[in-house]
Amino acid sequence: MLDFSRDHSALALNTATLGHNVEGHGEGWSPERIIDACAERGFGAITFWRREFAGDEVEIGERTKAAGMDVCGLCRTPFLVGPLAPAPQDAMIVDFKASIDMAAALQAHCLTICVGGVVENSHSMRSSLANVRSILEQILPYAEQSGVTLAIEPLNPVYGGNRSCLVTVRDAVDMCNSIDHALLKIAVDVYHVWWDLSLGDELERLPDGKIAGYHLCDWLPDTQDILLDRGMMGDGVADLKHIRQVVERAGYDGYCEVEIFSAGNWWKKPPAEVLDCCIERFRTVC
């Protein structure tokens, strides 16, 4: 395993850790201020959320590069299926393409996809996943035009109804392997896979280079909100070193991205304090 105890250049910030993914949360730092704070602390990369931009993606991407960091990701596409997906489907496709354009402008390493929940009235995870596959096959030629990598992210099964009918790494690997496109990869998030004892075996079924991102946080033993009460690394029950070991064994050597949704705790703290804690926990428990 890589040794992070003296070098945290592989550490990335997902700006959700500062509350930037939900209206009314966090201190509202601008992308420019986040870039400066992360660069000062030696972060290697940043993942932004689409809601943070107002047509200045090119400038923010260039500023991040000039600060010595990468844009390792963009969150995210619209939900593709299920109750939270834009309707009609044509509207979702338009928004999907807009997210690809934004990722390209930022020079982001990947664009994250949370696929959406079970299709209304279908009562079927299987048919919902088939719909997701059809949409991905339709959109991949557009992504190919700008070279944007799409990263499908399996979510914890608790989100199956509304946010993701893709709830296991097994199904994500199956979809990625069967579509077999160079720009379709997967993202592995501790919050969603910490419980899965088959994680290592499933990841080893991927060809080299097919993991686009690794997301850090922790699962609190008495979580109060399944969406907005993630733990800082080391505060929960996830076996962080083992999970990273199997991700690395599957060939991943990219950034480790801290992504913590925490309306009741971390989003209420000063951003500088949160960033400093991310570094300390990364170097000691991850």
Protein Blocks (a to p, Z undefined) as FASTA:
>chain_A
ZZfklocklpccdfklnopabghiajhiafklmmmmmmmnopabdcddfklpghilmmmm
mmmmmnopacfbdcddddfbdjkbccdfklmmmmmmmmmmmmmmnopabdcddebpadeh
klpaklmmmmmmmmmmmmmmmmmmnopacddddddfklmmmmomcfbfklmmmmmmmnop
aklccdddfklmmmmmklmmmmmmpcehiafbdcdddddfkbcbfklmcccehiambdfk
lmmmmmmmnopacdcddddddfklmmmpcfklmmmmmmmmmmmmZZ
